[in-house]
Amino acid sequence: MEKRNKPRKSFISRRSFLGQTIALGAGTVGAGLLGSVRTAEASGGLSEGDAALLRFPAALETIESDFWIQYNELGGVQDDEVPGGSGNPAYTAAIQVMDDEMDQYIHDNTDDEITHWNFLKGAEPANLDAFRTLMGSTATGVNPNLIGHRLTNLTQLTIDTSWWTRYRDDRHNPDLDPNFVFKQAVPTLGVNQHTAIPRTDADTNDPNFLQAIANTAGFHFPTIEQGGSSLYPSLAQRATDVEVLRILMSIGPTETMHFQTWSDTAGNAPPLRAIDPVTGVRVEFKDLEVENELFDKALIMPEPCPFLSRSLPIVSIIRPTNTEGAAMGALTFLTNMGLFIGQSQAFFDYMTQLAQDADRARRG
């Protein structure tokens, strides 16, 4: 209750700090970062590579904030800290089947991503406002002012749940075994397209299908956050300026905290089978309380695995953290997920340029 009733945070101090430390250049795609981190001032500003290493995460945090806001409008705690929606009681109840604090977790994750977005965007070097054209949900609870003005699509997702076994496997690491295929926790989510939010109020009429929607969201949450867990340390390896490095290494672990929370709650998704009444797509969630180390829902701590070299002892780590092509890999992952279905070619061109710029950055 203390958390839920606390006053809305002010972003003035964050933006004031940002104005003193990182002045991000507004303007056309690929425009340089016009200010500097304090430690770079003496040399005349950030390098082009370091600027790109902040600009790409700024764009991703804009995207992440967009879809978390959609989740919070329908299934999160409604307050002045994360304003805009009014909540959908049926969807919220289905989400809470996995954990009775899910609405609070959604709220707090949304708040975190908004702070990442506000911190990194500065003077909006990665301005995605022109691409806020997607419909989103029209169900009870959404912010009516944002219908038709979303960046992301949560209604046609194809979700890769191989992270489930990747973090439980003590023999394989995608950095060392790039061609190894990790098994999916929910194979049916990895094919076809699934909605993770009620598209309209009609989606809340069938309790079984509504629970399938909630379960889909429950697995989408950690799928997204494990991507951030890997991206930040992968990009940090390319940073030259020590404060850019500090920013990337400080934001990244919060994504890992999100992932740990969601990987725990996802295991509580109730087993069921459902058919989407609109698309005819089938989905099945199996009971993950099993005596199998690759699937047992209780094993949420990352198992040790090979790292750097198989000649070294296995160790518990974030995986993958290979820095080559990390930004384009992240963008491809999100695109293949269906998160941008309906976006324009201009959006993909813009994001691709940001990713390529980040991948070209070199330490020193």
C-alpha positions in Angstrom: 0.0 0.0 0.0 2.9 2.3 0.8 4.3 1.7 -2.7 0.9 2.2 -4.4 0.1 5.5 -2.6 3.4 7.3 -2.9 3.2 10.5 -4.9 4.1 10.7 -8.5 7.8 11.1 -9.2 9.2 14.2 -10.7 11.3 13.9 -13.8 12.7 17.5 -13.4 15.7 16.5 -11.5 16.5 13.7 -14.0 16.2 16.0 -17.0 18.2 18.7 -15.2 21.0 16.2 -14.6 20.8 15.0 -18.1 21.1 18.6 -19.4 24.3 18.9 -17.5 25.8 15.6 -18.5 24.4 14.4 -21.9 23.0 16.9 -24.4 21.6 14.7 -27.2 21.2 16.3 -30.6 17.7 16.5 -32.0 17.2 16.5 -35.8 17.5 14.1 -38.7 18.3 10.4 -38.7 22.0 9.9 -37.9 22.5 13.4 -36.5 25.5 13.5 -34.1 25.3 13.8 -30.4 25.9 17.5 -29.8 26.7 17.6 -26.2 29.0 15.4 -24.1 29.3 13.3 -21.0 31.2 15.3 -18.3 34.3 13.1 -18.7 34.4 13.7 -22.5 34.0 17.5 -22.4 37.8 18.2 -22.4 38.2 16.3 -25.7 35.3 18.1 -27.4 32.5 15.6 -26.9 31.5 12.0 -27.4 32.8 10.0 -30.2 30.4 9.1 -33.0 30.4 5.5 -31.7 29.7 6.4 -28.1 26.8 8.6 -29.2 25.4 5.7 -31.2 25.7 3.4 -28.2 23.3 5.7 -26.3 21.1 6.6 -29.2 20.1 3.0 -30.0 19.1 2.1 -26.4 17.2 5.4 -26.3 15.1 4.2 -29.2 14.6 0.7 -27.7 13.6 2.2 -24.4 11.0 4.4 -26.3 9.7 1.2 -27.8 9.8 -0.7 -24.5 7.9 2.1 -22.7 5.3 2.1 -25.4 4.3 -1.6 -25.0 4.7 -1.6 -21.2 2.3 1.4 -21.0 -0.2 -0.7 -23.0 0.2 -3.5 -20.5 -0.2 -1.2 -17.5 -3.3 0.5 -18.9 -5.1 -2.9 -19.0 -3.4 -5.0 -16.2 -1.3 -2.7 -14.0 -1.8 -0.6 -10.9 -3.6 2.6 -12.0 -2.1 5.8 -10.3 -0.5 9.1 -11.1 3.0 7.6 -11.3 2.0 5.7 -14.5 -1.1 7.5 -15.7 -3.3 7.1 -18.8 -5.4 3.9 -18.4 -8.2 2.8 -16.2 -7.6 -0.9 -16.0 -9.5 -3.9 -17.3 -10.7 -6.0 -14.3 -11.2 -9.2 -16.2 -7.7 -9.1 -17.8 -6.1 -8.0 -14.5 -7.7 -11.0 -12.7 -6.4 -13.4 -15.3 -2.9 -11.9 -15.0 -3.1 -12.3 -11.3 -3.7 -16.0 -11.6 0.1 -16.2 -12.1 0.9 -14.0 -9.1 -1.4 -11.9 -7.0 1.1 -9.0 -7.3 1.3 -9.0 -11.1 -0.5 -5.7 -11.4 2.2 -4.1 -9.1 5.0 -5.8 -11.0 3.6 -4.5 -14.4 3.3 -1.0 -12.9 6.8 -1.0 -11.6 8.3 -2.4 -14.7 6.5 0.2 -16.7 7.7 3.0 -14.4 11.3 1.7 -14.7 11.2 1.7 -18.5 9.8 5.2 -18.6 12.7 6.4 -16.4 15.2 4.7 -18.8 13.4 6.4 -21.7 13.4 9.8 -20.1 17.1 9.5 -19.0 18.4 8.4 -22.4 16.3 10.5 -24.7 17.6 13.9 -23.5 16.7 16.2 -26.4 15.2 13.1 -28.3 18.1 12.0 -30.5 15.9 9.0 -31.5 12.5 10.6 -32.1 10.0 7.9 -33.0 6.9 10.1 -32.6 6.2 10.0 -36.4 5.7 6.2 -36.1 3.0 6.2 -33.5 0.4 5.0 -35.9 -0.6 1.5 -34.7 -4.1 0.8 -33.4 -3.5 -1.2 -30.2 -6.4 -2.5 -28.1 -9.8 -0.8 -27.9 -10.9 -2.9 -24.8 -12.1 -1.3 -21.6 -9.2 0.2 -19.7 -7.0 1.6 -22.4 -6.2 5.3 -22.8 -8.7 6.3 -25.5 -6.4 9.2 -26.5 -3.7 6.6 -27.6 -5.9 4.3 -29.7 -4.3 4.5 -33.1 -1.2 6.1 -31.7 1.0 3.1 -30.6 4.5 2.2 -31.7 4.1 -1.5 -31.0 1.7 -4.3 -31.7 0.9 -6.7 -28.8 -1.9 -8.5 -30.7 0.2 -10.5 -33.3 3.1 -11.9 -31.3 5.3 -14.9 -32.1 7.2 -15.5 -28.9 10.5 -17.3 -28.7 10.6 -19.0 -25.2 13.9 -20.7 -25.7 15.4 -18.5 -23.0 13.6 -20.9 -20.5 16.0 -23.8 -21.3 18.9 -21.6 -22.3 19.2 -20.4 -18.7 18.8 -23.9 -17.3 21.2 -25.6 -19.6 24.7 -26.2 -18.0 26.3 -27.4 -21.2 25.5 -24.8 -23.9 26.0 -21.1 -24.3 24.8 -19.3 -27.5 28.0 -17.4 -27.5 30.0 -20.6 -27.9 27.3 -22.7 -29.6 25.5 -20.3 -32.0 23.9 -23.1 -33.9 22.6 -25.0 -30.9 18.7 -25.0 -30.7 17.4 -24.6 -27.2 14.0 -26.1 -26.5 11.0 -23.9 -26.1 9.0 -23.7 -22.9 5.8 -23.1 -24.8 6.3 -24.3 -28.4 2.9 -23.2 -29.7 3.8 -19.5 -28.9 6.8 -19.8 -31.2 4.6 -20.3 -34.3 1.7 -18.3 -35.7 0.5 -15.1 -34.1 -0.9 -14.6 -30.6 -2.4 -11.7 -28.7 -1.1 -10.8 -25.3 -3.8 -8.2 -24.5 -7.6 -8.3 -25.2 -8.0 -6.7 -28.6 -11.6 -5.7 -27.8 -14.0 -6.4 -25.0 -15.1 -9.5 -26.9 -11.8 -11.2 -26.0 -12.8 -11.1 -22.3 -16.0 -13.1 -22.7 -14.5 -16.6 -22.8 -12.6 -17.1 -19.5 -10.4 -19.9 -21.0 -9.3 -17.8 -23.9 -8.8 -14.7 -21.7 -6.5 -16.8 -19.5 -4.6 -17.9 -22.6 -4.1 -14.2 -23.5 -2.9 -13.5 -19.9 -0.5 -16.6 -20.1 0.8 -15.2 -23.4 1.6 -11.9 -21.7 3.2 -13.8 -18.8 5.7 -15.4 -21.2 6.1 -12.2 -23.3 7.3 -10.2 -20.3 10.5 -12.3 -19.6 11.1 -12.8 -23.3 11.5 -9.1 -23.7 13.4 -8.5 -20.5 16.0 -11.2 -21.2 16.8 -9.4 -24.4 17.7 -6.2 -22.5 19.7 -8.3 -20.0 22.0 -9.3 -22.8 21.9 -6.1 -24.9 23.4 -3.7 -22.4 26.5 -5.6 -21.5 27.0 -6.5 -25.2 27.0 -2.8 -26.2 29.0 -1.7 -23.1 32.0 -3.7 -24.5 32.2 -1.2 -27.3 32.1 2.0 -25.2 35.1 4.3 -25.0 34.0 7.0 -22.6 33.9 5.8 -19.0 30.5 7.5 -18.3 28.9 6.0 -21.3 30.1 2.6 -20.0 28.7 3.5 -16.6 25.3 4.3 -18.0 25.1 1.1 -20.0 26.3 -1.1 -17.1 24.0 0.6 -14.6 20.8 0.3 -16.7 21.4 -3.2 -17.9 21.2 -5.0 -14.5 17.7 -3.5 -13.9 16.6 -5.4 -17.0 18.0 -8.5 -15.5 16.0 -7.9 -12.3 12.9 -7.6 -14.4 13.7 -10.8 -16.2 14.2 -12.7 -12.9 10.8 -11.6 -11.7 9.0 -12.5 -14.9 10.8 -15.8 -15.4 9.5 -16.8 -11.9 5.9 -15.7 -12.5 5.7 -17.2 -16.0 6.1 -20.7 -14.5 2.8 -20.2 -12.7 0.8 -19.9 -15.9 -2.0 -22.4 -15.6 -2.0 -25.3 -18.1 -4.7 -25.0 -20.7 -5.5 -25.2 -24.4 -7.3 -22.5 -26.3 -8.3 -21.5 -29.8 -8.3 -17.8 -30.8 -12.0 -17.2 -31.9 -10.8 -14.5 -34.4 -7.8 -16.2 -36.0 -8.3 -19.9 -35.3 -4.8 -20.1 -33.9 -4.3 -22.8 -31.2 -2.1 -22.4 -28.1 -1.2 -24.9 -25.4 0.4 -24.2 -22.0 1.7 -27.2 -20.2 2.3 -27.7 -16.5 5.9 -26.7 -15.9 6.1 -28.2 -12.4 8.1 -31.2 -13.6 11.0 -33.3 -12.6 13.1 -32.1 -15.5 16.0 -29.7 -15.0 15.5 -28.0 -18.4 11.8 -27.3 -17.7 11.3 -27.3 -13.9 9.7 -23.9 -13.1 11.4 -23.8 -9.7 14.9 -23.6 -11.2 14.8 -19.8 -11.9 18.5 -19.2 -11.0 20.8 -19.2 -14.1 22.6 -22.5 -14.2 26.4 -22.3 -14.7 27.5 -22.8 -18.3 30.6 -22.6 -20.5 31.9 -19.0 -20.9 34.7 -17.6 -23.1 36.3 -21.0 -23.5 35.4 -24.6 -22.8 38.8 -25.0 -21.2 37.6 -22.7 -18.3 35.2 -23.8 -15.5 31.6 -23.3 -16.1 30.1 -20.2 -14.4 26.7 -18.6 -13.9 26.4 -15.6 -16.3 24.1 -13.5 -18.5 23.9 -15.2 -21.9 24.5 -14.3 -24.6 26.9 -11.3 -24.4 28.7 -11.5 -27.7 29.1 -8.0 -28.9 29.4 -8.6 -32.6 26.1 -7.5 -34.3 24.4 -7.1 -30.9 22.2 -4.1 -31.9 21.1 -5.6 -35.2 20.5 -8.9 -33.4 18.2 -7.2 -30.9 16.3 -5.4 -33.6 15.9 -8.6 -35.6 14.7 -10.4 -32.5 12.0 -7.8 -31.8 11.0 -7.7 -35.5 10.6 -11.5 -35.7 8.5 -11.4 -32.6 5.8 -9.4 -34.5 6.1 -6.4 -32.2 6.3 -4.1 -35.2 3.6 -5.6 -37.5 1.9 -2.7 -39.2 4.9 -0.3 -39.0 6.1 1.5 -42.1 9.2 0.8 -44.1 10.5 4.2 -42.9 10.3 2.9 -39.3 12.4 -0.1 -40.1 14.9 2.0 -42.1 15.3 4.3 -39.2 15.8 1.6 -36.6 18.2 -0.3 -38.9 20.3 2.8 -39.2 20.5 3.3 -35.4 21.4 -0.4 -34.9 24.1 -0.3 -37.6 25.6 2.8 -36.1 25.7 1.2 -32.7 27.3 -2.0 -34.1 30.0 0.1 -35.8 31.1 1.6 -32.5 34.6 0.5 -31.4 36.3 0.9 -28.0 39.1 3.4 -28.2 
